[in-house]
Amino acid sequence: MKTYIQLISVCLVVLGAIDPTQVAAQAPTLQVLSPTPGSTVATLSQIVVSFSEPVTGLEAHDLLINGEPAAETAKLIRDAGGKAQAFTLDVSDRAACRTVAAEVARQLGQVSVLVNNAGITRRNPFTADADTVAADWQAVIATNLDGVFNVTQAFTAPLRASKGRIINIGSIQSLMHVRTPSSAAYTASKHGVLGFTRALAAELGKDGVRVNAIGPGFIETPFNAKMRAENPERVKIFVEHTPLGRPGTPDDIVGPAIFLASDLSAFVTGSIILADGGYRTV
């Protein structure tokens, strides 16, 4: 039986033996949903549903600081005939991450795949009120970078034991900075995620663990719905700069996630797959 866990706003964890060929063959029907107060919730949920819908005997588990999206994703999986369980977690709380990892091991067993997907942003310019900017920095780094470290560290032992895979959700801003809207904290955090990905790939390769990242571009999610509605010109700028001529959707992250979680990417580690519609090519 294949067991998949999604920790929304935190990670997608796959437990037990994986049949990557079966999962990959069903990729078109998969979806991903993301976590926390960010685009992550729509994206990660899609991934969990995608991993769970097509595979008989699949178990999915959501972990989100806001329990409602996690519960909704779990219900989608149960309604599709799968098994699902929701957890809540603040990824910035290192002790809590270790507690949840222990609970996952106790209830569900061996972890094979970890997807770190928690993310938030703040858009105050660096020259704004000093206290506000400092608070923004601490909040963004705590979730986007420290959170990736905390969850990964908590699950490292079982991932080494299973020769597992770690997939970190970065951004096009892992490789560049988007000036409008500007966020020094967000860009720094996503650069850090890519650096962390490469460092772990180098260190854990000897254990058979592959570590990669996905760099989404402009993805339409509930997190940015208000911005898109109130700033159509900003959306137009992004779309006009994107060769494929449209924003991305959470479904566009599913394929890269399945590829990196499966043996289709058996010789890929320390890399980032950009799912940005070609944004960085022009």
Buried (B, 14 or more C-beta within 10 A) or exposed (E): EBBBBBBBBBBBBBBBEBEBEEBBEBBEEBBBBBBBBBBBBBBBBBBBBBBBBBBEEBBBBBBBBBBEBBBBBBEBBBEBEBBBBBBBBBBBBBEBBBEBBEEBBEEBBBBBBBBBBBBBBBEBEEEEEEEEBEBBBBBBBBBBBBBBBBBBEBBBEBBBBBEBBBBBBBBBBBBBBBEEBBBBBBBBBBBBBBEBBBEBBEEBEEBBBBBBBBBBBBBBBBBBEEEBEEBEEBBEEBBEBBEEEEBBBBBBBBBBBBBBBBBBBEEBBBBBBBBBBEBBEE
